[in-house]
Amino acid sequence: MWYLEQGIGEDRAICVADDEIIAARIHWPGELIAGHVEDARLISRISGSARGTALLASGEEALVDRLPKSASEGAALRLEITRPAIGERGRLKRAQARPSDSAPISPTLAQTLAAEGSDVTTVRRFPVSGWADLLADALSREIPFSGGSLIFSPTPAMVTIDIDGSLPPRELALAAITPIAAALKRFDLGGSIGIDFPTLQTKPERREVDEALAVALADWPHERTSINGFGFVQLVSRLTRTSLLHRASNSRTGIIARHLLRQAERIEEPSALMLTIHPAIAAKITAEWQAELARRTGREIRIKLEPALALEGGFAQAVPI
């Protein structure tokens, strides 16, 4: 079962099983989402290729595949977004699209989940705890487990997962598999993912890790290599959206600001609401977001800047009017 919160500046969804968050997604309104269909204009085309670049109504450019031979530069064409633009350090991967005959649509996160066959319930507050912990894991890029920890490093080529710990190599590799499988779904990871297991000396040990990884990822669509002599495994999964890990890495102030607004919205004590935050976080909280927070809570909103605070150190509290 998926639960959806329509937050300020953010739609967030979690999949829950046995009162635990087993998967999560975020969509920031205004961004493209896979399945979005609109009319665009082809602005360039690689000679002799079915690929080109189109200009969308928002002014954003998208890379287009499967272009018909008749499509020439300057032509109007209807496109379906297959993957939105994804931010990386120092650059932006442009959105990807393909021609479509479907009617124009801009699906919401709830509609996207429903189209995938998921049951979705919109709630004011998630029925289980754990969202703050999930974001903290994404922001720290580290997940501890018994005997070790996973270190996540998003790069332009792939997300790498390093396994660190004090257990013997075989035991450490096997102990890491369950938390790796859980993190892939909780962080909503896709694309190319490299796992650096401890170096295993024998083929039977490597085979054991391969088999355990296959079982753990049986319900996660992907392809993968076998573990090599250096302990490296590569996973490849379809990439259709920005993961929580990438948002936390490349839009850190944005994800922190939205989470602070979520915390402020849940304060039950009366009086005004004071947000005590770092100036970089305050810069992300627009006048529209402040007005929406005031509308939802019926409170006066105040902001206090504290340059000495860590980005994640901001807090909301009720204060006398």
Rosetta blueprint (number, residue, H / E / L):
1 M L
2 W E
3 Y E
4 L E
5 E E
6 Q E
7 G E
8 I L
9 G L
10 E E
11 D E
12 R E
13 A E
14 I E
15 C E
16 V E
17 A E
18 D L
19 D L
20 E E
21 I E
22 I E
23 A E
24 A E
25 R E
26 I E
27 H E
28 W L
29 P L
30 G L
31 E L
32 L L
33 I L
34 A L
35 G L
36 H L
37 V E
38 E E
39 D E
40 A E
41 R E
42 L E
43 I E
44 S E
45 R E
46 I L
47 S L
48 G L
49 S L
50 A L
51 R L
52 G E
53 T E
54 A E
55 L E
56 L L
57 A L
58 S L
59 G L
60 E L
61 E E
62 A E
63 L E
64 V E
65 D L
66 R L
67 L L
68 P L
69 K L
70 S L
71 A L
72 S L
73 E L
74 G L
75 A L
76 A E
77 L E
78 R E
79 L E
80 E E
81 I E
82 T E
83 R E
84 P L
85 A L
86 I E
87 G E
88 E E
89 R L
90 G L
91 R E
92 L E
93 K E
94 R L
95 A E
96 Q E
97 A E
98 R E
99 P E
100 S L
101 D L
102 S L
103 A L
104 P L
105 I E
106 S L
107 P L
108 T L
109 L H
110 A H
111 Q H
112 T H
113 L H
114 A H
115 A H
116 E L
117 G L
118 S L
119 D L
120 V E
121 T E
122 T E
123 V L
124 R L
125 R L
126 F L
127 P L
128 V L
129 S L
130 G L
131 W H
132 A H
133 D H
134 L H
135 L H
136 A H
137 D H
138 A H
139 L H
140 S H
141 R L
142 E E
143 I E
144 P E
145 F E
146 S L
147 G L
148 G E
149 S E
150 L E
151 I E
152 F E
153 S E
154 P E
155 T L
156 P L
157 A L
158 M L
159 V E
160 T E
161 I E
162 D E
163 I E
164 D E
165 G E
166 S L
167 L L
168 P L
169 P H
170 R H
171 E H
172 L H
173 A H
174 L H
175 A H
176 A H
177 I H
178 T H
179 P H
180 I H
181 A H
182 A H
183 A H
184 L H
185 K H
186 R H
187 F L
188 D L
189 L L
190 G L
191 G E
192 S E
193 I E
194 G E
195 I E
196 D E
197 F L
198 P L
199 T L
200 L L
201 Q L
202 T L
203 K H
204 P H
205 E H
206 R H
207 R H
208 E H
209 V H
210 D H
211 E H
212 A H
213 L H
214 A H
215 V H
216 A H
217 L L
218 A L
219 D L
220 W L
221 P L
222 H L
223 E E
224 R E
225 T L
226 S L
227 I L
228 N L
229 G L
230 F L
231 G L
232 F E
233 V E
234 Q E
235 L E
236 V E
237 S E
238 R L
239 L L
240 T L
241 R L
242 T L
243 S L
244 L H
245 L H
246 H H
247 R H
248 A H
249 S H
250 N H
251 S L
252 R H
253 T H
254 G H
255 I H
256 I H
257 A H
258 R H
259 H H
260 L H
261 L H
262 R H
263 Q H
264 A H
265 E H
266 R L
267 I L
268 E L
269 E L
270 P L
271 S L
272 A E
273 L E
274 M E
275 L E
276 T E
277 I E
278 H L
279 P H
280 A H
281 I H
282 A H
283 A L
284 K L
285 I L
286 T L
287 A H
288 E H
289 W H
290 Q H
291 A H
292 E H
293 L H
294 A H
295 R H
296 R H
297 T H
298 G L
299 R L
300 E L
301 I E
302 R E
303 I E
304 K E
305 L E
306 E L
307 P L
308 A L
309 L L
310 A L
311 L H
312 E H
313 G H
314 G L
315 F E
316 A E
317 Q E
318 A E
319 V E
320 P L
321 I L
